[in-house]
Amino acid sequence: WLFVGHCCVVTDTGLYYDRYLREVIDVLETDKHFRKKLQTADIEEIKAGKLSKELNLVSHMVRSKLDELKRQEVARLRMLIKAKMDVHQGKDIKIDHHALLKQFDHLNHQNPHSFESEDLEMLIKTATSDLENYDRDRHEEFKQYEMLKEHERREYLKTLDDVRRKEEEMRFEEMKKKHRDHPKVHHPGSKDQLKEVWEETDGLDPEDFDPKTFFKLHDSNGDKFLDEQELEALFTKELEKIYDPNNEEDDMVEMEEERLRMREHVMNEVDINKDRLISLEEFLKASEKRDFTDPENWEVSNHVKQTPKSAG
């Protein structure tokens, strides 16, 4: 759930209840009273759940639609639980749905029939928290992936005789060297990096580069913000310098981790109000800073220099 300034913006959150989240927002925005309250609320008030009490003032038709959405979501969660239990324990087991629903924090499981102010408060708080932790969880998954890959490589080496092991180690070092041998990577979000996108992706004259025009070109959904997906798309050109899916030494999982790292860096530098979106004003302010035109060198993370995808 991403609230920005005076409007509500929803991107593909990646959360397991993303569809429910989007549908609730869509229904709430059809109510004029609630939409007006949303437009005058600030981000911190929304995060704190202060909008939830306004649910009591929405129209009966809106409440009925929300009730139906919640019933559908509870039914979906129950199906997920049943499928999971069937896999692990067989089909003849009795399932305590009420107890198992407690693991889902984005709705009030004690009342599966109607959507109340508590449901809205839980949905806002849970989505906010989950989105804040989403990147951290992706980093942790990647770390586990790298550890497992290195473990498998070492286990494979143990199966080889001394001669073959030495050959494999030499091949491994050669692949690491090949992976490191790539054109210079521009600092993410710098003028040089964006100008390269302007020229090579957009097909425009680099001498005509204009930050405002660039922003509008890459605001693909026209909502006047660059969301995380739109921002990550800007780094494809840089990442292609380092990673090629046809090269044995390049790992596409590591490429996505580097994309995430680039996006986090730009967000930290540019997203002033920390709403996970970049407004035109924020973008233009960033373009006026000295490090926009004269940034530090960007170092590709060490993790992408260690274990090629084919090791093992």
C-alpha positions in Angstrom: 0.0 0.0 0.0 1.7 3.1 -1.1 0.2 6.5 -0.2 1.8 9.5 -1.7 1.0 13.1 -1.0 -2.6 13.6 -1.8 -3.4 10.4 -3.6 -3.1 6.7 -3.2 -0.8 4.8 -5.6 -0.6 1.1 -5.9 2.2 -0.7 -7.6 2.8 -4.5 -7.9 3.9 -5.0 -4.3 4.9 -8.6 -4.6 3.0 -9.4 -1.4 1.0 -12.7 -1.2 -2.2 -10.6 -0.5 -1.4 -8.1 -3.3 -4.7 -8.7 -5.1 -6.8 -8.2 -2.0 -4.9 -5.1 -1.2 -5.5 -3.6 -4.6 -9.2 -4.5 -4.6 -9.8 -2.9 -1.2 -8.1 0.3 -2.3 -10.1 0.4 -5.6 -13.4 0.0 -3.7 -12.5 2.6 -1.0 -11.6 5.1 -3.7 -15.1 4.9 -5.1 -16.4 6.5 -1.9 -16.3 10.4 -2.1 -16.0 10.9 1.6 -13.2 8.4 2.1 -11.3 9.7 -0.9 -11.6 13.3 0.4 -10.2 12.2 3.8 -7.4 10.3 2.0 -6.4 13.4 0.1 -6.0 15.5 3.3 -4.2 12.9 5.4 -0.4 12.8 5.6 1.6 9.6 5.2 2.4 9.2 8.9 -1.3 9.4 9.8 -2.1 6.8 7.2 0.6 4.5 8.4 -0.6 4.8 12.0 -4.0 3.6 10.9 -5.9 6.8 11.7 -7.9 6.5 8.5 -9.5 3.3 9.7 -12.3 5.0 11.8 -13.4 6.8 8.6 -14.6 3.4 7.4 -17.7 3.8 9.5 -18.8 6.7 7.3 -18.6 5.1 3.9 -21.7 4.2 2.0 -23.5 0.9 2.5 -22.7 -0.2 -1.0 -19.0 0.3 -0.4 -19.2 -1.6 2.9 -21.0 -4.5 1.2 -18.3 -4.8 -1.5 -15.6 -4.8 1.2 -17.4 -7.5 3.1 -17.5 -9.6 0.0 -13.8 -9.0 -0.7 -12.9 -10.1 2.8 -15.0 -13.3 2.6 -13.3 -14.1 -0.7 -9.9 -13.5 0.9 -10.6 -15.7 3.9 -11.8 -18.4 1.6 -8.6 -18.1 -0.4 -6.5 -18.3 2.7 -8.4 -21.4 3.9 -7.8 -23.0 0.5 -4.1 -22.2 0.8 -3.9 -23.7 4.3 -5.8 -26.8 3.2 -3.6 -27.4 0.2 -0.5 -27.0 2.4 -1.8 -29.4 5.0 -2.8 -31.9 2.4 0.7 -31.9 1.0 2.3 -32.4 4.4 -0.2 -34.6 6.3 -2.5 -36.3 3.9 -6.1 -35.6 2.9 -8.0 -37.1 5.9 -6.8 -34.7 8.5 -9.2 -32.2 10.3 -8.0 -28.7 9.9 -8.5 -25.9 12.6 -8.9 -23.1 10.1 -9.4 -20.5 12.9 -6.1 -21.3 14.5 -4.2 -21.4 11.3 -5.6 -18.1 10.1 -3.9 -16.4 13.0 -0.7 -16.5 10.9 -2.2 -13.9 8.5 -1.9 -10.4 9.9 -3.6 -8.4 7.2 -7.1 -9.1 8.3 -9.2 -9.8 11.4 -9.6 -13.6 11.3 -12.0 -13.7 14.2 -14.6 -12.1 12.1 -14.5 -13.8 8.6 -17.8 -12.3 7.4 -17.5 -8.5 7.4 -14.9 -5.8 6.7 -14.5 -3.5 9.8 -12.3 -0.6 10.7 -9.9 -3.0 12.4 -9.5 -4.8 9.0 -8.5 -1.6 7.3 -6.0 -0.7 10.1 -4.5 -4.2 10.0 -4.2 -4.1 6.2 -2.4 -0.7 6.2 0.0 -1.6 9.1 0.8 -5.1 7.8 1.3 -3.9 4.2 3.5 -1.0 5.3 5.6 -3.3 7.5 5.9 -6.1 4.9 6.9 -3.6 2.2 9.6 -2.2 4.4 10.9 -5.7 5.1 10.5 -7.0 1.5 13.9 -5.9 0.3 15.6 -7.2 3.4 14.0 -10.6 2.8 15.2 -10.6 -0.8 18.7 -9.9 0.3 18.5 -12.7 2.8 17.2 -15.1 0.2 20.1 -14.1 -2.1 22.6 -14.6 0.7 21.3 -18.2 1.2 21.4 -18.8 -2.5 25.1 -17.8 -2.7 26.0 -19.9 0.4 24.3 -23.0 -1.1 26.0 -22.4 -4.5 29.4 -22.2 -2.9 28.7 -25.2 -0.7 27.7 -27.3 -3.8 30.9 -26.1 -5.6 33.1 -27.3 -2.7 31.3 -30.6 -2.4 31.8 -31.1 -6.1 35.6 -30.5 -5.8 35.7 -33.2 -3.1 34.6 -35.8 -5.6 37.5 -35.0 -7.9 41.1 -36.3 -7.9 44.0 -33.9 -7.4 44.6 -33.2 -11.1 40.9 -32.6 -12.0 40.4 -30.5 -8.8 43.3 -28.2 -9.8 41.9 -27.9 -13.3 38.5 -27.0 -12.0 39.9 -24.4 -9.6 41.8 -22.8 -12.5 38.6 -22.8 -14.6 36.7 -21.2 -11.7 39.3 -18.5 -11.3 39.3 -17.8 -15.1 35.5 -17.4 -15.1 35.7 -15.0 -12.2 38.3 -13.0 -14.1 36.1 -13.0 -17.3 33.2 -11.8 -15.2 35.2 -8.9 -13.8 36.3 -7.8 -17.3 33.5 -5.5 -18.4 33.0 -1.9 -19.4 32.8 0.8 -16.8 29.5 0.9 -14.9 28.0 4.4 -14.4 26.9 5.4 -10.9 23.2 4.6 -10.7 21.0 7.7 -11.0 23.9 9.9 -12.2 23.7 12.1 -15.2 26.0 9.9 -17.3 23.9 6.8 -16.4 20.6 8.5 -17.3 22.0 10.1 -20.5 23.1 6.6 -21.7 19.5 5.4 -21.3 18.3 8.6 -23.0 20.6 7.9 -26.0 20.6 4.1 -26.3 17.2 3.1 -25.0 15.1 6.2 -25.9 17.0 6.9 -29.1 17.4 10.7 -28.3 20.3 13.1 -28.8 22.5 13.1 -25.6 23.1 16.9 -26.2 19.3 17.4 -25.7 19.2 15.5 -22.4 16.6 17.1 -20.1 15.7 15.6 -16.6 12.1 16.7 -16.7 11.5 15.1 -20.1 13.4 12.0 -19.1 11.2 11.6 -16.0 8.0 11.8 -18.1 9.3 9.3 -20.6 10.0 6.7 -17.9 6.9 7.3 -15.8 5.4 4.5 -17.8 2.0 4.4 -16.0 1.6 8.2 -16.1 1.0 8.6 -12.4 3.6 11.3 -12.0 5.9 9.2 -9.9 8.7 6.7 -10.6 7.9 3.6 -8.7 10.4 0.8 -7.8 9.7 -1.2 -11.0 10.1 1.9 -13.2 13.3 2.8 -11.5 14.8 -0.7 -11.7 14.1 -0.7 -15.5 16.5 2.2 -15.8 19.4 0.0 -14.8 19.0 -2.6 -17.4 21.6 -0.9 -19.7 24.2 -0.8 -16.9 23.5 -4.4 -15.9 23.9 -5.6 -19.5 27.6 -4.4 -19.3 28.2 -6.9 -16.5 25.8 -9.8 -17.2 25.1 -11.8 -20.3 22.7 -14.8 -20.0 24.8 -16.5 -22.7 28.0 -16.3 -20.6 28.8 -19.2 -18.3 30.5 -16.8 -15.8 27.5 -14.6 -15.4 24.7 -15.4 -13.0 21.3 -13.8 -13.6 20.2 -14.2 -10.0 23.2 -12.1 -9.1 22.2 -9.6 -11.7 18.8 -9.1 -10.0 20.5 -8.6 -6.6 22.7 -5.9 -8.2 19.6 -4.3 -9.7 18.0 -4.3 -6.3 21.2 -2.7 -4.8 21.2 0.0 -7.4 17.5 0.8 -6.8 18.0 1.0 -3.1 20.9 3.3 -3.5 19.0 5.7 -5.8 15.9 5.6 -3.5 18.1 6.4 -0.5 19.6 9.4 -2.3 16.5 10.8 -4.0 13.3 9.7 -2.2 13.2 12.5 0.4 9.9 11.7 2.1 10.6 7.9 2.1 7.3 6.9 0.5 9.0 4.4 -1.8 8.2 6.6 -4.9 10.2 9.3 -6.6 8.2 12.5 -7.5 9.2 14.8 -10.3 10.1 17.4 -7.7 12.4 14.9 -5.9 13.9 13.8 -9.2 14.7 17.4 -10.3 16.2 18.3 -6.9 18.5 15.3 -7.2 19.6 16.4 -10.7 20.7 19.8 -9.2 23.2 18.1 -6.8 26.9 18.1 -7.5 27.1 14.3 -7.3 24.6 14.0 -10.2 27.2 15.3 -12.6 30.3 14.3 -10.6 29.5 11.0 -8.7 31.8 8.6 -7.0 32.8 5.5 -8.9 30.3 2.7 -8.6 31.7 -0.6 -7.4 29.8 -3.8 -8.3 29.2 -5.7 -5.1 31.7 -8.4 -4.1 29.0 -11.1 -4.2 28.9 -10.9 -8.0 32.6 -11.6 -8.2 32.7 -14.9 -6.4 30.8 -17.9 -7.6 29.8 -18.3 -11.3 26.5 -19.9 -12.0 28.0 -23.1 -13.4 30.4 -23.8 -10.5 29.6 -27.4 -9.6 
